[in-house]
Structure formats: C-alpha cells, structure tokens
Amino acid sequence: MIGVVAAVSYVYFLVASWGEPAVVRRRTIALVLLTGVSILFWSVYNQVGTSFLLFTARLVDRTVLGVEIPASEFLSLNPLFILLMGGPFAALWAWLARHGRNPSIPLKFALGHLLLAAAFLVLAGNIASFPDCGVPWLWLVLFFVLYTAAEMTLSPVSLAMASALAPARLRGFTMGLWLMATAVAYYVSGVAAGLAAVPAGKSAEAMAPVYRSAFVNYGLVAAGGGLIMLAATPWVVRLMSRDDAPDRTS
C-alpha cells in the first residue's frame, strides 16, 4: 500500500510540476532524484533498531568495569553524539561557506552515504577479527561516531533541500513526499533486516558469519548510493541551478 501511494504521489508531483518554468522543472527532477537516493540511506540507517541491536545483544562484549551494559543502552550514543557534533558541524559548514568551499547538496548526500557505509563495514571487519570472544564494546563507539556523522551530513541538508527545490505552490505537498519516502525506507529497512535473521538456538560462532555478511551488504548498499551521488553530483548541481548560478544551499 505504501509503495502504491508513493508511486501515485510522485507521478502526480511530476505532472503537476510540468507546467512550471524550465528552471523549476529541472529543480523538481533533482529533488526526485535526491529523494530516491535517500531511501537507500535511511534503509541502512534504520538497521540500528533491528539487526544492529540484536547483534549488540548477541555478539558484543558489553562488560564495562565489571558491569554488563544492556544492549539497548548503547543506542543512547547516537543522541549523545548528535549533541556533541551538532555545533562543530554547523561551524564547519559556515567556515566552508565563507571560503567558498561549502559542498553542494548532492555532494553532502554522497558523503553521508559513504560515512554510513564505513560505519557498518567497521563492524563487519571486527566480527571477523573477534569471532569467538565477542566484539569489544569500544568498537560500537566508533560505529556511532561514523553513523552520527553520516546523519549530520545528510539529514539537515535533506530537509532544507525538500523546501528549497520545491515549486512554491507545491511546497507543502513536497514535504509530504519527503516523509512518504522515509516511510518507504522504513519498510525496506524491515525487509533488509531479514539478511541478519538467525534461527533460534544458534551459537555465537554460527551467528557471526550471518551478521558479518549482513553488515557487509548494508555497507555496500550505502557505498553504492554514495558512489552514485558522487558520479551524478555535477549533473544534479546543474539541474538545481537557477538561471544565474548554481544553488549550493547547505
């Protein structure tokens, strides 16, 4: 049902935008492309609440100073790093903008995907390194540093992009489309979590290859989205441009 509603909504959006001036139509196409690629990002990003949480409970050594920390408590590292990294990221974009080097929206999309890929591939590599005694919990800290950096790179930009690129008369509808794409990503994420499904009663040695394979696949999907955006960045920037200059809204 979500897929049908999303498809109909996007077709309507494109048809409704076709009567706009050429520059608006180009920006609409860029908006649809960026929204489509974002589904890959959020599909991988949302594994934290499913496959990642089960992996933490089953295959991570969670003992800190003699106390075993519940797996769910590690999820609090994401909001913690958002608080710690929000200011530095805002300052970084402002500094780059003053020097004329602020990355374009599609380039930030690419960087967000690649950072997310690095986060999951780090975990996959450590599952291979610690197959018997459990992955040390400190590696989860590095995971969440990369994971949060990916979110900080893409998420705020995507919300600004949905508003900035939308035709004025369809701006509210466009924000609804962005949220619809997020709903599609959540559904895809649930399906993708099946890659890490482990039958009940399996030993840690039997579970490790399943999670390693799943995290490699998640990382490759995110990396694929990043490489697609890197290759398409010059074209998408041209689509986003106004009559006078490219839009490099951060």
N, C-alpha and C positions, 0 to 999 in steps of 0.2 A: 504493500500500500504506500509506504514511504517513497519507494522508487517511482511508482506511477505518478504520485502527486508532485514529486520533484521534477520529473521529466516534463510534465504538462506545464508546470510553473515556469521552467526555463524556456520552453518553446514560446509561451505567451510573452515572457520578458523580451526575447529577441524580436518577436513580431511587433510588439508594442514600441520597441526602440527603433524600428526600421524607418519610421517617418521622421526621425531626428536628423539634424545636420550630420555630414560625413564624419566630422571630428568626434561627435558624440557617439556615433555608431562604432567607430574604431575603439573608443574607450570602453564601450559596452562589451565588445569582443574580448578585450584584455581582461575585463572584470570576470567574465565567464571562464576564461582560461585559468586565471589565478584561483578562482573558487574551486574549479575542478581539481587542480593540483593539491589544493589544501585538504581535500578529502583523504589523500594518501597520508598527509602529515597527521591529521587527527586520528586516523585509523590506527596508526602505530602509537601515537602519543597515549591513547586511551588504554593501551595494554597494561599500564601501571595498576589499574584497578582490578585486573583479571589475572593474566598469566604471570606478570611480574610479582604480584602479591603472593600467589601460590608458590612460585619459585623461591621467594624470600623465606616463606614458612618451611619449605621442604629441604632446600639445598644451601642455605646461608648459615654460617656460624654467627649467631646473634648474641653471643655472650660478651657483655661489656662489664668489666670489673667484677666478674663473677656472677653477674645477673643476666638472665636471658631476657632480651627485649622482645615483646610481641611483634610479629611481622608487620602488623598494621601501623605500628608507631613510626616505622621508617617512612611512611607516606608523608609525615609532617615535615620531612626535609624539603619537599617541594615548596610549600608556602614560606618556610624559613628562608630559603634561598631567593625566593621572589622578593621578600622584604630586603634582603641584603644586596641583591643585584639590581633592583629597580632604579635606584639613584645613579649608580655608576653607568648603567646602560643609557639612561636619559642624558647624562653628561657626555657620554661618548658620542651619541648621535648629534648633540648640539655642537660639540667641538668639531666633528667632521663636517657638519653643515657650514660652520663659519669658515672652514678652509676649503669649501667646495668639493668635499670628498664623501659626502653622505651617500651611502649606497642606495640605489634605486629600490623601489618596492619589489620588483621581481628578483633582484639580487639578494635582498633580505630573505625572501621566500626560499631561495636556494640555500643560503647559509643556515636557515632554520632547519631545513630537511637534513643537511649534512651533519649538523650538530646532533640531531636526534639519532641519525644512523650511527654516529660514533658512540653514543651512549649505550645502545643495545649491542653493538659489536664488542665494546669493552666487556660487557657481562658475558657474552658468548665466549670470548677468549679466556676469561677467568674460570668459567665452568670447565673448560678443557685443562686448565692449569691445576685446579683443585678438585679432581673427580671424586676423591674418597673422603677427605676431611671436611668438606664444606667450604664455600666461598667466604673469605673473611668479610665481615660487615663493612669495613672501611671502603671496599670497592663500591658499595651502594652510595657512599658519599660522593665519589667521583661520578657515578652514574647520574645522580641528581644534579650535580653541578652542570654537566653537559645537557641534561634533559631540560633544566630550567633555563639555561642559556638559549636553547632552541626555542622555548616558549617565548622568552623575552624578545627574541629576534623577530619572530613571525606574528605572534598573536596581536600585539597592539597595532602593528602595521596593517594587518588584515582588516581590522575593524575600521581604521581610517580609510583604507582603500575602498571598502564597500560603500562608504559615504561619498568619498571624493570622486569616484569614477561613475557613479550612478547618474542617469539623466535626472534633472531637478524634479520633474513631475512623477518620477518612479522611485524616489529615494527611499521612502518608507517600505515599498514593496521589495526593493533591493536588499534592505536589511533583513527582511523576512526570508529572502532567498539564501542569504548567507547562513542564517540559522537552520534553514532546511538542509543545506549542505552539511552542516555539523551533525544533524540528525542522521543523515545517510552515513556519515563517517562512523558514528556510534554503532550503527547496525553492522557495518563492515568490520569494525573492530571486534564485535562479538563473534562474528563468523571466523575471523582470523585467530581469535583466541583458541579455537579448536586445534590449531597447529601445536599447541602446548598441552593438549589433553593427555593425561596419564592414567591408565587403568588403576583402580584401587589395589592396594597391597604391593605395589612395586617398590623395590629397594631404591636407595639413593643412586646406586650405580646404574640402575636401569632407567631412572628418571633423567639423569644428567644429559645423555645424548638427545633426548626429546626436547628439553629446554634449550640446549645449545643450538640445535637445528632451528627451533622456532625463533630464537633471538637473532640468529644469522639472517633468517628470512625477513624478519621485521627490519633489521638494519639495511638489507639490500633494497627493500621497498622504499624506505626513506631516502637512501642514497640515490635510487633511481629517480625519485621526484626531484632531488636536488640537482642531479646532472641534467635532467630535462629543463629545469628552470635556468641553469647556467647557460645551456645552449640557446635557449629561447629568449634570454634577457634582452639582447639588442632589439629583437623584433617586437617584444612586448613593450619595451620602452617607447618605440616608435608608435605603437598603437595607442599608448597612453598619452602621447604628446598632444599639446594644444597646437594652434596654428603657429605660435611664435617660438615655443621652447618646450623641451621635454618636461614632464611633471615628475619631480623627484621627491614627492611628498614623503616624509618619514613618518 
